[in-house]
Amino acid sequence: MREDVDLVGMALFVRIVEEGSLSAAGRALGLPKATVSRRLALLEASIGAPLLARSTRALSLTDTGRRFFERVQPIVRDAEVARSEIRVANREPSGLLRISAPVALGQGVIAPKLIEFLERYPRVQADLHFSDERVNLIAEGFDLAIRIGELADSDLIGRRLADISIVPVAAPSYLAARGEPQTVRDLKQHVAVLTQKTGDHWTIGGVTIRMSWRISTGSMMVTRDAARGGLGIAQLPLFLVVEDTEAGRLVRVLPDHDLPKSALTALYPRSIVPSPALRTLLDTLPEWCG
């Protein structure tokens, strides 16, 4: 016959150890010291060994108590997180959401949809930060960041939203003056417009070329404007330049060659339990970005 596990006693034992005394644990839990002592004794009796060595001045773990604490503390923490997640999930979305996104994506896609989101959930507030510079979510207090490209921050949880097509484009005036590249290696004879200085290695059709560049803008929208102005060839998300290519302001370069797609990802700190507002937004974002 399987024995019952005293989960309440385990949680109480973990709190005693973390608080440093039976009295402190009782105050934290709103229980009399006598009740705490009695529940601890029942737990020790069920285990068959003392967990704490008591004296008039100090409380210390026995060897059994130390091993038991190391095993059950993560279980108690997981149970607390699970309870918190369920409580949070059952509440109406409300509160402040601080959101970071690239300028073009934020203004063109996120902001219009977020206005609809706020109309649907009147108790939610949104503080938007649109920048092509990558913010530090944890240090700067953001709830959510939407990013294009590779990710390396292990302190964040990522949810993939979509794959973004990246295309090289240039102004007709630039191509008329410099000639249109026919192969990837022809790009060595051309000049690039970059959004970031670190983005000078271009991989197209499985071939990587280090580009010479004229200007690094720090903004995808400025990169697009510089390409329109004939300063060079730029690699930009298709959604940002599709109207320009249709209108003839920009021309696709090497259109028969494939570029690796960039992931569009929503990120939030690993250390938090998502609020109902954040959870609802995360569930909605893939539809916006699809």
MOVENDA-V698635 format. One record per helix or strand of 2 or more residues. SS is the DSSP state (@ for helix, = for strand). FROM is the first residue (numbers start at 1). TO is the last residue. If there is no record, write none. Layout:
SS:FROM:TO
SS:FROM:TO
This chain:
@:7:19
@:22:29
@:33:47
=:52:54
=:59:61
@:63:89
=:95:101
@:103:120
=:124:130
@:137:140
=:144:148
=:156:164
=:166:170
@:172:178
@:184:189
=:191:194
@:197:199
=:201:204
=:207:210
=:212:216
@:220:228
=:233:237
@:238:247
=:251:252
=:262:269
@:276:289
